[in-house]
Amino acid sequence: MKKFKINKSLKDNLLTYGMVILAYLIMQILIGTGNVSSLMQGLLVPLCVYVILAVSLNLTVGILGELSLGHAGFMCVGAFTGAFFSKCMQDVITFSLLRFILAIVIGAVAAGIIGFLIGMPVLRLRGDYLAIVTLAFGEIIKNIINVLYIGKDSKGFHFSLKDSLSLGLEEGGTVIINGAQGITGTPKDATFTMGIILIILTLIIVLNLIHSRDGRAIMSIRDNLIASESVGINITKYKLMAFSISAALAGVAGVLYAHNLSSLMATPKNFGYNMSIMILVFVVLGGIGNIRGSIISAVILTLLPELLRGLSNYRMLIYSIILIAMMLFNWSPKFIHLREKYSLKRLIRKNKEVQ
């Protein structure tokens, strides 16, 4: 009888899925027994949002090898298109789960299209130039939404970039997007369970892409662009593929984020430069190209400020020290050597050799 063998990539994928499912089950048990505070429960959906963002950005930074600083812009597109759809369809589609799923699809498609359109000119650049231009596009997207006014009455939709009065709405018409005030009254359809499902879907898309033929082509572009082009790999096609998928997944995170809030505003705090940098920090600390590392670092760095809240003035100091320590542990050559020397696999193998 032939013995069934699981290849290494499948084993790694199953371990990643299992880690997410186990974390979900533990949290559900803790919530059920009343061991999780209301503050911590309020962080569960944002945790899922940041995990999706970290995994999706790792596709661009770690797998494609291009530095993007405009990820929050794609999140912003997904958030506003998804929230806009849900607000408009709130009375039409009364089944909240169906409405939320449709909002996710619309948000992902919108962010993916914007990612594709931005990627066509931007991905011709490399390194610092690419980072600066993607940062600029992210800021442009945020600022356009910040001055956008959309209203609805019996005549249909009205658009303006000036103010809500210039929409010229009939009596009884409603303003859906109100410039800097954003969208208010978005249905709160996001749940922790839905967030975990979206994390697993994101992992399935990213991990299957990485281990596919297309994924190998994308990684070959990262490793050596000239060699990849010389063997007939379509550089533009695969770069756009990775960038657009990454943008679409950021859009999914944006929809989840929007449906966890009663009001959504395109403020610098939510979708600006700081958000893009924070997502990049998750990727770098977790290990560039390491999907499991991105998940763990996103969870730790999101929970850490809240866990240290009781330390008052020293909270951000301790947070900064932990960041530096994690960076040294992950990237310092001496620490890497020590980790390899005293790794569990090596110790087990050494023990077997002694026996």
N, C-alpha and C positions, 0 to 999 in steps of 0.2 A: 504494500500500500504506500502510495507516494505521500510524503509529508508536506503539508501546506506551509509555505514560508511567506512571511510578510516582509516586503522590501523596506529598506530604511526610510524612504520618503513617506510611505504610507504610515509607518510606525510613528514618525515624527508628527505627522498630521493628526493622527488619532490621539496622540499625547496632548497636543494643543487643544483639540476639541474637548477632550476629557477634562483638562484643567479648567476650562471655561464652565463646563456643565457642573463640575464638582463645586466650584466657587458659588455658582447659582444655588445649588442644593443646600450648601452650608448657610448661605444668607437667608434662604427661605425658612430653614429650621430655626435660625436665630430670631428672625422676625416673628415666626409663629409662637416662640416661647417668650417673646417680649424682652429679648436681650439686646435689641438694637434701638437706639434713641431715634426720635423723630428727625433730628438734625442729620443723622447718618442715613436714614431712609430717604431723605430729600436729596442726598448726594448720589444715590444709586443710578438714576437715569443719566445725570451728567457724567458719571464714571463710564457708562456704556458709550456715550457720545465721544469722550476723549479716547477710548480704546479704538473705536472705529476710525477716528481721525489719525491716530498714531499708526495703525496698521496700513491705512490707505496711503499716508505720506511715505511710509517705508517702501512702498511699491515704486515711488518716484525716486526717492533719495538712495535707498539701499539696493533695489533690484535694477533700476534703470541707471542709477549713478549720477543723477542730475539734481542739483540743489535748487529746490523751489521754496520761495518765501511767500507765496500767495495762496496757501491752502485755505486760510480763513475766508478768502474771497469766494471760493467755491462753496464753502459751508454756508456763507451768506446767501448765495443764489438759491441753494437748496432750501434753506430755512424760509426765505420769503416766498418762493414759488409754492412750496408745500403749504405754508400758512395761508397764503392767498386763496389757494384752491379749497382748503378746509373751511375758511371763513365764508366763501361764496356758496359752497355746497352744504353748509350746515343744516339748512332747512330742507334741502332736496334729498340728500343721502342721510337718512336718520340713523342707519346702522354704522356706529362709530368705527368698528374694526375695518369695514370695507372702505370707508372714507379715508382712514389713516393709511391703509395699504396703497390706495390710489395716489394719495399725497406723496408717499415715499417714492413711488414710480415716477411721478411728475417731477419731483425735486431732483431725483437722480438723473433723469433724462436732461433736464434743464442745465444742471451743473456739468454733465458730460458734454453737452453741446458747447457750452461756454469754454470748457477745458479744451475741446477740439479746436475751436476758433482761435483761442489764445495760443494754443500749442503750435499751430501752423507757422506763425512768424517767430515765436519765442524760442522754439526748440532748435533753431538754426544756430543759436548762441550756446556758449558753454561756460561753466565755472561761475565766477563772480558776476559776469555780465548777465547770465541767465537768472541768477538770484535777484539782482537788482530789478530787472524787467518784470519778473513774476511778482515781486513785492509791489511794484508800481501798479500792475494790473489789479492786484488784490485791493489796493487803496482806491483805485478808480471805481471798481465794482461797488465797494462800500459807500463811497461818496455819491455815486449816482442814485443808489437806493435811498440815501439820506435826504435827497431833494425831490424824490418821486412822490407824486400825489395821484392816487387812483380812487375814483368814486363810481357809484353805480346808482342808476335810477331807471325809470320805465323805458328810456331811450337807449339804454345799454351802458357801457363803460365810458368813463371820461378820464383823460390823462392830462397832467400838468407838471411842470418843473418849477412853478412859481410858488403857489400856495393853494390851500383848499378852497378858497373863495373863487379862484379863477377856473375851477372845475365847471362852474355853472350848473350845478345840480338842481333838479326840480325839488319842490317841497316833499319831504319824505325820503329823499335820496340819502344814501349812506356813503361816508368816506371809508374806504377799506384800508388803503395805505396812506398815512397822514405824515409824509415827510420824515422829519427827525423823530416824531412820536411813534413811527412804525405802525404795526398792526396790533390792535387790541381786541380781546375777546376770542382769541384762537382757542378752539376746543382742546382741553388737556387730555389728549388720547394716548400720550406716551406713558408706558409702564416699564418697570424693571424687566418683566418677562419679555415684553416686545423688544427691549434693548438687547437682551441676551440673544434672542432669535436673530436680530440684525447683526450682532457680532459674529455669530456662527456663519451666517450667510456671507458676510464680508470675508471671513477666514476661508470659506469654501472657494470663493471667487479668487482670492489672492493666492492661496496655496496651490490650487489646481493650475492657475496660470504659471506660477513659478516652476512647477514640475512638468509643464507641457512643452511642446516643441517651440511654441511662441515665447515661452518664458526663457528657454535656453538661448533663443536668438536675442532677447532683450538683455540677458546677462552677458552675452558675448559682445554686445555693443558697449556695455559698461566696461568690460575688461580691456577691449582693444577695438576701437572704432574702425581704424584703417583695415585691420585684418578681417573684421566682419564684413566690411564693404567689398573687400577683395574676393570673398567667397560667395558673393551674390545676395547677401542679406539686405533687404530693403530698410535702410536706416530710418527714413522718415516715417514709414508705416509703423514700425515697431515702437518708435519713440512716442508717436501720437497715440498708439494703442494703450501703452502703459500710462501716459499722462492723462488721457481721457477717462480711463477706468478709475484712476486715482481720484480725479475730480468728481466723478459720479458718486463714488463712495463717500467723499466729503459732503456731497449734497445729501446723501442718506442721513449722515450724522446731523446735518443742519436741520432736516425735517424732524428728526427725533428731538433735537434741542428746542425747536420752535413749539412743538406740541407738549413741551413740559412747562412752558411759561404762559401766563395769562396775557402778557404783553411782550411784543418783540420789537426791539429797536436796533437799528444798524449803527450803534455807537462804537467808538474805538475800542472800548473795553470788551465788547462782544465779538467783533469781527475785524479788528484792526491788526496792526503790526505785532502787538504783544501776543495775541492769540496764535498767530502763525509761528512766532518764535517759541512759544510754549509747546506747541505740537512738535516742533523740530527738536526741542530738548528731550521730549519723550523718546523720540526715535534714536537720538545720539546716545542717551544714557542707557537705553535698552540694548543698544548694539545695532549699528547700521546693517540692514539686511537680516536682522534677527527678529522674526515676527513675534515669538513668545516673549522676547525681551521687551518689545514695544508694549505688549499687553501689561506685563508686570510693572514696568516703569510708569506707565500711564496711571495705573491703579495706585501705586505707592505715592507718586508725586501729587495726585489729586487728594488723597486722604491725609497726607502728611500735615499740611497747614491746619486742617481741622483737628487732627489729633494733638497738635501742639498749641491749640488755641488757649489752653489754660495757662501757658507759660507767658502770656501777655507780651511784654516788650522784647523778650528773647526768642519769640516764635520764628521770625524771619531769619534771625542770625543762625539758629540751629538748622533751619531749612537749608540755608546757603551752605553751611558746613557739610551737611549730609549730601547735598548736590556735588560738592567738590570731592568728597570721599567716594561717592559712587562713580564719578568720572575717573578718578585715579584707579579704582578697583577694576573698572572695565577696560581702560586703555593704557595704563602704565605698563611698560614691558616687564618690569620686575614682578608686578602683581600677576600678570598673565603667566609668567614662568612659574610662580608659586602655585597658581590655580591648576596648571597642567601637572605640576609635580605631585600635588596632594589631592588630585581629583579622585572621586570615588571609583571610577572605572579602573584607573591605574592602580589604586590600592588593592582592589579585588583581584586584578590580573597578577599583581606582585605576590599576593597571598597564595594564589593557585600555583604559581611557579615554585614557591617555597615548599608547599605541600608535595 
